[in-house]
Amino acid sequence: MSELASAKITNEDHVQSVPAFGYELIREVLLHDLLGDEAPEILYWAGKKLARKYPLESAEHIAQFFQDAGWGNLSIKNETKNEVEMELFSPLIAERCKKNKGCTFQLEAGFIAQQIEFQKEVICEAFEHPRKKTGKILITIKWDKKDTAV
């Protein structure tokens, strides 16, 4: 069990929430100021690194992690032998898309890519496809069975 999950279980009576304004201030303002134009690429690799710290066993566990982290609701929309499409949505995501046309979800995409890489034991790459009018983000994760992860 991950450290995060065990912390949640032991502190279940002390659930805390972070105001959306504080989260968005760090996410959409501070990180972009610190990382500059390279923010999306750095956040993608940061998501992969974060996933290495919290490896998850299934798509259901990834979805639960997203809920616990306040990243939104994640569901599988389509899966083939070489890719899976997931949809990410929440009121906060819809609001972010409406207010900031340049917002990205590369942290989440990198996190998902690394988790699927662990689960399928192949190198994975994720691409985000914002559906900003609906406030939903489609994330496509692709792999090649011949490109195994070591």
MDAnalysis code that builds the backbone (N, CA, C; Angstrom):
import MDAnalysis as mda
import numpy as np

u = mda.Universe.empty(450, n_residues=150, atom_resindex=np.repeat(np.arange(150), 3), trajectory=True)
u.add_TopologyAttr("name", ["N", "CA", "C"] * 150)
u.add_TopologyAttr("resid", np.arange(1, 151))
u.add_TopologyAttr("resname", ["MET", "SER", "GLU", "LEU", "ALA", "SER", "ALA", "LYS", "ILE", "THR", "ASN", "GLU", "ASP", "HIS", "VAL", "GLN", "SER", "VAL", "PRO", "ALA", "PHE", "GLY", "TYR", "GLU", "LEU", "ILE", "ARG", "GLU", "VAL", "LEU", "LEU", "HIS", "ASP", "LEU", "LEU", "GLY", "ASP", "GLU", "ALA", "PRO", "GLU", "ILE", "LEU", "TYR", "TRP", "ALA", "GLY", "LYS", "LYS", "LEU", "ALA", "ARG", "LYS", "TYR", "PRO", "LEU", "GLU", "SER", "ALA", "GLU", "HIS", "ILE", "ALA", "GLN", "PHE", "PHE", "GLN", "ASP", "ALA", "GLY", "TRP", "GLY", "ASN", "LEU", "SER", "ILE", "LYS", "ASN", "GLU", "THR", "LYS", "ASN", "GLU", "VAL", "GLU", "MET", "GLU", "LEU", "PHE", "SER", "PRO", "LEU", "ILE", "ALA", "GLU", "ARG", "CYS", "LYS", "LYS", "ASN", "LYS", "GLY", "CYS", "THR", "PHE", "GLN", "LEU", "GLU", "ALA", "GLY", "PHE", "ILE", "ALA", "GLN", "GLN", "ILE", "GLU", "PHE", "GLN", "LYS", "GLU", "VAL", "ILE", "CYS", "GLU", "ALA", "PHE", "GLU", "HIS", "PRO", "ARG", "LYS", "LYS", "THR", "GLY", "LYS", "ILE", "LEU", "ILE", "THR", "ILE", "LYS", "TRP", "ASP", "LYS", "LYS", "ASP", "THR", "ALA", "VAL"])
u.atoms.positions = np.array([
    [0.855, -1.180, 0.000],
    [0.000, 0.000, 0.000],
    [0.894, 1.235, 0.000],
    [0.530, 2.231, -0.758],
    [1.346, 3.441, -0.846],
    [1.287, 4.225, 0.457],
    [2.309, 5.080, 0.661],
    [2.331, 5.946, 1.835],
    [1.091, 6.833, 1.868],
    [0.701, 7.316, 0.703],
    [-0.452, 8.203, 0.609],
    [-1.719, 7.489, 1.056],
    [-1.911, 6.267, 0.584],
    [-3.112, 5.517, 0.937],
    [-3.123, 5.208, 2.428],
    [-1.974, 4.820, 2.981],
    [-1.951, 4.499, 4.406],
    [-2.185, 5.741, 5.249],
    [-1.686, 6.882, 4.812],
    [-1.927, 8.130, 5.541],
    [-3.405, 8.470, 5.526],
    [-4.048, 8.204, 4.408],
    [-5.474, 8.486, 4.300],
    [-6.272, 7.586, 5.248],
    [-5.903, 6.335, 5.315],
    [-6.630, 5.394, 6.167],
    [-6.468, 5.771, 7.631],
    [-5.239, 6.071, 8.056],
    [-5.022, 6.378, 9.465],
    [-5.587, 7.736, 9.866],
    [-5.790, 8.626, 8.911],
    [-6.294, 9.963, 9.220],
    [-7.708, 10.180, 8.693],
    [-8.452, 9.100, 8.509],
    [-9.769, 9.201, 7.883],
    [-10.705, 10.164, 8.606],
    [-10.580, 10.263, 9.926],
    [-11.447, 11.170, 10.676],
    [-11.016, 12.628, 10.558],
    [-9.859, 12.859, 9.981],
    [-9.315, 14.206, 9.885],
    [-9.127, 14.624, 8.431],
    [-10.137, 14.418, 7.625],
    [-10.058, 14.770, 6.214],
    [-9.980, 16.282, 6.092],
    [-9.008, 16.739, 5.311],
    [-8.830, 18.164, 5.098],
    [-8.983, 18.460, 3.623],
    [-9.410, 19.646, 3.335],
    [-9.497, 20.045, 1.937],
    [-8.729, 21.350, 1.752],
    [-8.315, 21.556, 0.534],
    [-7.573, 22.761, 0.171],
    [-8.502, 23.628, -0.660],
    [-8.595, 24.909, -0.371],
    [-9.436, 25.770, -1.196],
    [-8.960, 25.747, -2.652],
    [-9.894, 25.739, -3.568],
    [-9.563, 25.704, -4.997],
    [-8.683, 26.877, -5.385],
    [-8.914, 28.029, -4.795],
    [-8.105, 29.202, -5.121],
    [-6.626, 28.950, -4.810],
    [-6.327, 28.379, -3.660],
    [-4.942, 28.092, -3.280],
    [-4.294, 27.091, -4.211],
    [-5.030, 26.052, -4.563],
    [-4.529, 25.030, -5.483],
    [-4.241, 25.644, -6.846],
    [-5.173, 26.416, -7.360],
    [-5.017, 27.025, -8.676],
    [-3.921, 28.089, -8.680],
    [-3.760, 28.789, -7.578],
    [-2.704, 29.794, -7.467],
    [-1.334, 29.146, -7.660],
    [-1.124, 28.029, -7.014],
    [0.144, 27.309, -7.169],
    [0.232, 26.684, -8.554],
    [-0.824, 26.016, -8.958],
    [-0.818, 25.250, -10.212],
    [-0.700, 26.134, -11.454],
    [-1.521, 27.143, -11.551],
    [-1.609, 27.927, -12.784],
    [-0.779, 29.208, -12.788],
    [-0.359, 29.676, -11.625],
    [0.411, 30.918, -11.581],
    [1.855, 30.637, -11.178],
    [2.059, 30.155, -9.969],
    [3.405, 29.997, -9.440],
    [4.247, 29.019, -10.261],
    [3.723, 27.848, -10.551],
    [4.505, 26.872, -11.313],
    [4.904, 27.405, -12.682],
    [3.997, 28.083, -13.346],
    [4.322, 28.636, -14.663],
    [5.337, 29.772, -14.567],
    [5.264, 30.561, -13.492],
    [6.269, 31.606, -13.287],
    [7.646, 30.989, -13.030],
    [7.680, 29.931, -12.245],
    [8.954, 29.287, -11.922],
    [9.527, 28.501, -13.100],
    [8.676, 27.811, -13.844],
    [9.138, 26.910, -14.897],
    [9.202, 27.558, -16.273],
    [8.521, 28.678, -16.456],
    [8.546, 29.394, -17.729],
    [7.893, 28.613, -18.859],
    [8.401, 28.818, -20.060],
    [7.819, 28.204, -21.249],
    [7.934, 26.685, -21.260],
    [8.840, 26.155, -20.460],
    [9.049, 24.703, -20.407],
    [8.101, 24.016, -19.418],
    [7.193, 24.755, -18.805],
    [6.319, 24.205, -17.770],
    [5.597, 22.931, -18.205],
    [4.942, 22.887, -19.378],
    [4.237, 21.654, -19.730],
    [5.149, 20.425, -19.799],
    [6.322, 20.567, -20.400],
    [7.244, 19.436, -20.515],
    [7.758, 19.002, -19.151],
    [8.112, 19.971, -18.313],
    [8.613, 19.653, -16.971],
    [7.517, 18.997, -16.147],
    [6.298, 19.500, -16.247],
    [5.195, 18.914, -15.486],
    [4.897, 17.487, -15.939],
    [5.040, 17.197, -17.234],
    [4.844, 15.826, -17.733],
    [5.831, 14.881, -17.043],
    [7.109, 15.260, -17.024],
    [8.120, 14.410, -16.409],
    [7.973, 14.387, -14.890],
    [7.498, 15.465, -14.310],
    [7.222, 15.478, -12.870],
    [6.092, 14.503, -12.545],
    [5.081, 14.429, -13.415],
    [4.000, 13.471, -13.226],
    [4.508, 12.044, -13.274],
    [5.427, 11.761, -14.191],
    [6.014, 10.419, -14.283],
    [6.800, 10.096, -13.012],
    [7.560, 11.073, -12.540],
    [8.348, 10.858, -11.318],
    [7.439, 10.631, -10.108],
    [6.384, 11.394, -10.022],
    [5.418, 11.232, -8.937],
    [4.791, 9.836, -8.973],
    [4.486, 9.356, -10.166],
    [3.900, 8.016, -10.314],
    [4.877, 6.938, -9.843],
    [6.161, 7.166, -10.025],
    [7.154, 6.186, -9.567],
    [7.156, 6.084, -8.047],
    [6.794, 7.181, -7.382],
    [6.729, 7.174, -5.917],
    [5.463, 6.502, -5.405],
    [4.417, 6.492, -6.242],
    [3.129, 5.925, -5.853],
    [2.635, 4.959, -6.929],
    [3.328, 3.830, -7.119],
    [2.872, 2.885, -8.144],
    [1.507, 2.296, -7.765],
    [0.644, 2.191, -8.761],
    [-0.720, 1.723, -8.538],
    [-0.979, 0.477, -9.383],
    [-1.856, -0.386, -8.893],
    [-2.034, -1.709, -9.495],
    [-3.040, -1.782, -10.630],
    [-3.923, -0.809, -10.748],
    [-4.981, -0.920, -11.757],
    [-5.505, 0.465, -12.131],
    [-6.305, 0.482, -13.192],
    [-6.935, 1.735, -13.612],
    [-7.860, 2.262, -12.509],
    [-8.491, 1.361, -11.791],
    [-9.373, 1.772, -10.690],
    [-8.575, 2.482, -9.595],
    [-7.375, 1.974, -9.323],
    [-6.529, 2.622, -8.323],
    [-6.038, 3.986, -8.807],
    [-5.767, 4.098, -10.095],
    [-5.370, 5.399, -10.646],
    [-6.517, 6.391, -10.474],
    [-7.730, 5.959, -10.810],
    [-8.904, 6.827, -10.670],
    [-9.092, 7.244, -9.210],
    [-8.880, 6.318, -8.277],
    [-9.025, 6.637, -6.855],
    [-7.944, 7.625, -6.417],
    [-6.722, 7.454, -6.912],
    [-5.644, 8.395, -6.611],
    [-6.029, 9.794, -7.074],
    [-6.578, 9.892, -8.291],
    [-6.989, 11.191, -8.819],
    [-8.043, 11.821, -7.919],
    [-8.986, 11.023, -7.454],
    [-10.009, 11.532, -6.534],
    [-9.358, 12.030, -5.243],
    [-8.482, 11.207, -4.668],
    [-7.845, 11.550, -3.398],
    [-6.966, 12.793, -3.519],
    [-6.293, 12.950, -4.670],
    [-5.403, 14.087, -4.884],
    [-6.157, 15.350, -5.285],
    [-7.459, 15.230, -5.556],
    [-8.238, 16.383, -5.994],
    [-7.980, 16.743, -7.446],
    [-7.492, 15.765, -8.224],
    [-7.182, 16.010, -9.637],
    [-8.385, 15.820, -10.540],
    [-9.470, 15.291, -10.025],
    [-10.670, 15.128, -10.830],
    [-11.100, 13.683, -10.946],
    [-12.137, 13.480, -11.743],
    [-12.699, 12.154, -11.982],
    [-12.089, 11.593, -13.264],
    [-11.548, 10.397, -13.172],
    [-10.875, 9.771, -14.299],
    [-11.586, 8.475, -14.646],
    [-11.885, 8.310, -15.921],
    [-12.542, 7.079, -16.360],
    [-12.002, 6.644, -17.714],
    [-12.056, 5.355, -17.958],
    [-11.641, 4.804, -19.251],
    [-12.797, 4.961, -20.223],
    [-12.505, 5.535, -21.389],
    [-13.518, 5.704, -22.428],
    [-13.400, 4.658, -23.515],
    [-12.166, 4.248, -23.823],
    [-11.963, 3.272, -24.898],
    [-10.595, 2.626, -24.691],
    [-10.500, 1.344, -25.019],
    [-9.220, 0.664, -24.910],
    [-9.060, -0.293, -26.080],
    [-7.884, -0.267, -26.698],
    [-7.531, -1.197, -27.767],
    [-6.238, -1.896, -27.346],
    [-5.691, -2.695, -28.241],
    [-4.487, -3.440, -27.874],
    [-3.252, -2.544, -27.729],
    [-3.271, -1.344, -28.310],
    [-2.105, -0.457, -28.261],
    [-2.358, 0.910, -27.643],
    [-3.564, 1.147, -27.141],
    [-3.813, 2.443, -26.509],
    [-5.059, 2.388, -25.635],
    [-5.113, 3.356, -24.759],
    [-6.301, 3.537, -23.925],
    [-6.617, 5.026, -23.892],
    [-7.896, 5.348, -23.974],
    [-8.349, 6.731, -23.868],
    [-9.052, 6.894, -22.530],
    [-8.634, 7.910, -21.791],
    [-9.243, 8.208, -20.503],
    [-9.794, 9.619, -20.534],
    [-10.849, 9.826, -19.771],
    [-11.458, 11.149, -19.685],
    [-11.297, 11.654, -18.259],
    [-10.860, 12.903, -18.162],
    [-10.667, 13.566, -16.883],
    [-11.611, 14.756, -16.810],
    [-12.353, 14.836, -15.709],
    [-13.281, 15.959, -15.572],
    [-13.565, 16.253, -14.108],
    [-13.945, 17.494, -13.861],
    [-14.397, 17.948, -12.548],
    [-14.858, 19.390, -12.723],
    [-15.609, 19.917, -11.783],
    [-15.985, 21.330, -11.862],
    [-14.759, 22.248, -11.882],
    [-13.721, 21.895, -11.137],
    [-12.500, 22.702, -11.112],
    [-11.809, 22.695, -12.479],
    [-11.774, 21.550, -13.131],
    [-11.179, 21.458, -14.463],
    [-11.987, 22.285, -15.456],
    [-13.291, 22.186, -15.397],
    [-14.147, 22.974, -16.294],
    [-13.899, 24.462, -16.089],
    [-13.779, 24.873, -14.842],
    [-13.522, 26.290, -14.534],
    [-12.144, 26.705, -15.030],
    [-11.141, 25.845, -14.833],
    [-9.786, 26.146, -15.304],
    [-9.770, 26.315, -16.813],
    [-10.463, 25.437, -17.524],
    [-10.515, 25.516, -18.989],
    [-11.203, 26.796, -19.456],
    [-12.234, 27.197, -18.724],
    [-12.971, 28.407, -19.098],
    [-12.141, 29.661, -18.863],
    [-11.413, 29.719, -17.754],
    [-10.659, 30.921, -17.387],
    [-9.308, 31.020, -18.075],
    [-8.673, 29.887, -18.341],
    [-7.302, 29.901, -18.842],
    [-7.214, 29.024, -20.090],
    [-7.281, 29.640, -21.240],
    [-7.256, 28.890, -22.508],
    [-5.957, 28.127, -22.702],
    [-4.877, 28.543, -22.024],
    [-3.586, 27.880, -22.184],
    [-3.284, 26.842, -21.122],
    [-4.273, 26.477, -20.324],
    [-4.017, 25.510, -19.264],
    [-3.687, 24.141, -19.853],
    [-2.837, 23.420, -19.146],
    [-2.472, 22.085, -19.600],
    [-2.688, 21.079, -18.473],
    [-2.675, 19.833, -18.847],
    [-2.865, 18.741, -17.900],
    [-1.742, 17.731, -18.085],
    [-0.536, 18.272, -18.278],
    [0.622, 17.427, -18.521],
    [1.079, 16.675, -17.274],
    [0.896, 17.253, -16.099],
    [1.227, 16.539, -14.869],
    [0.412, 15.259, -14.792],
    [-0.875, 15.379, -15.042],
    [-1.764, 14.228, -14.996],
    [-1.441, 13.228, -16.106],
    [-1.139, 13.737, -17.302],
    [-0.817, 12.864, -18.432],
    [0.447, 12.059, -18.140],
    [1.470, 12.713, -17.614],
    [2.703, 12.006, -17.274],
    [2.477, 10.962, -16.193],
    [1.674, 11.315, -15.204],
    [1.368, 10.383, -14.116],
    [0.679, 9.138, -14.668],
    [-0.316, 9.341, -15.516],
    [-1.047, 8.205, -16.092],
    [-0.130, 7.369, -16.980],
    [0.678, 8.019, -17.813],
    [1.583, 7.285, -18.701],
    [2.483, 6.352, -17.899],
    [3.042, 6.853, -16.807],
    [3.940, 6.020, -16.002],
    [3.189, 4.885, -15.318],
    [1.984, 5.150, -14.841],
    [1.200, 4.086, -14.194],
    [0.868, 2.964, -15.179],
    [0.438, 3.338, -16.384],
    [0.104, 2.329, -17.395],
    [1.375, 1.582, -17.802],
    [2.490, 2.295, -17.849],
    [3.771, 1.656, -18.155],
    [4.085, 0.572, -17.120],
    [3.886, 0.869, -15.843],
    [4.085, -0.135, -14.789],
    [3.148, -1.319, -14.994],
    [1.903, -1.038, -15.253],
    [0.886, -2.084, -15.326],
    [1.044, -2.986, -16.547],
    [1.397, -2.401, -17.686],
    [1.499, -3.170, -18.930],
    [2.921, -3.619, -19.242],
    [3.890, -3.076, -18.499],
    [5.307, -3.387, -18.677],
    [5.804, -3.076, -20.091],
    [5.326, -1.977, -20.635],
    [5.786, -1.444, -21.921],
    [5.943, 0.066, -21.772],
    [6.797, 0.653, -22.602],
    [7.002, 2.095, -22.575],
    [5.717, 2.772, -23.069],
    [5.232, 3.757, -22.328],
    [3.986, 4.450, -22.677],
    [4.228, 5.949, -22.811],
    [3.396, 6.550, -23.630],
    [3.400, 7.993, -23.788],
    [1.949, 8.462, -23.785],
    [1.709, 9.593, -23.146],
    [0.347, 10.113, -23.040],
    [0.232, 11.466, -23.728],
    [-0.926, 11.695, -24.323],
    [-1.221, 12.942, -25.023],
    [-2.547, 13.473, -24.516],
    [-2.586, 14.752, -24.194],
    [-3.848, 15.343, -23.742],
    [-4.569, 15.996, -24.911],
    [-5.879, 15.874, -24.883],
    [-6.739, 16.485, -25.900],
    [-7.842, 17.238, -25.160],
    [-7.588, 18.504, -24.824],
    [-8.596, 19.255, -24.074],
    [-9.882, 19.439, -24.877],
    [-10.978, 19.217, -24.251],
    [-12.302, 19.509, -24.794],
    [-12.816, 20.670, -23.956],
    [-12.217, 21.828, -24.193],
    [-12.419, 22.959, -23.295],
    [-13.858, 23.460, -23.255],
    [-14.613, 23.280, -24.325],
    [-16.023, 23.706, -24.299],
    [-16.835, 22.871, -23.322],
    [-16.483, 21.599, -23.179],
    [-17.206, 20.729, -22.249],
    [-16.529, 20.658, -20.890],
    [-15.307, 21.219, -20.797],
    [-14.581, 21.177, -19.534],
    [-14.027, 19.805, -19.214],
    [-13.832, 18.985, -20.231],
    [-13.294, 17.649, -20.037],
    [-11.983, 17.515, -20.807],
    [-11.119, 16.651, -20.295],
    [-9.823, 16.420, -20.921],
    [-9.747, 14.951, -21.309],
    [-9.492, 14.700, -22.575],
    [-9.277, 13.345, -23.055],
    [-7.774, 13.106, -23.053],
    [-7.347, 12.019, -22.433],
    [-5.929, 11.667, -22.395],
    [-5.766, 10.318, -23.079],
    [-4.942, 10.301, -24.133],
    [-4.684, 9.076, -24.878],
    [-3.313, 8.559, -24.484],
    [-3.261, 7.309, -24.052],
    [-2.006, 6.667, -23.686],
    [-1.727, 5.609, -24.738],
    [-0.532, 5.692, -25.353],
    [-0.163, 4.768, -26.427],
    [1.092, 3.993, -26.044],
    [1.193, 2.778, -26.608],
    [2.365, 1.949, -26.388],
    [2.563, 1.004, -27.561],
    [3.743, 0.444, -27.609],
    [4.082, -0.568, -28.602],
    [4.525, -1.791, -27.814],
    [3.861, -2.913, -27.977],
    [4.165, -4.132, -27.214],
    [5.622, -4.563, -27.370],
    [6.246, -4.169, -28.484],
    [7.649, -4.535, -28.731],
    [8.601, -3.674, -27.907],
    [8.111, -2.553, -27.369],
    [8.946, -1.609, -26.627],
    [8.756, -1.830, -25.131],
    [9.330, -2.916, -24.614],
    [9.102, -3.297, -23.233],
    [9.861, -2.410, -22.254],
    [9.256, -2.188, -21.100],
    [9.882, -1.418, -20.031],
    [10.745, -2.365, -19.215],
    [11.897, -1.891, -18.820],
    [12.808, -2.727, -18.012],
    [12.870, -2.189, -16.617],
])
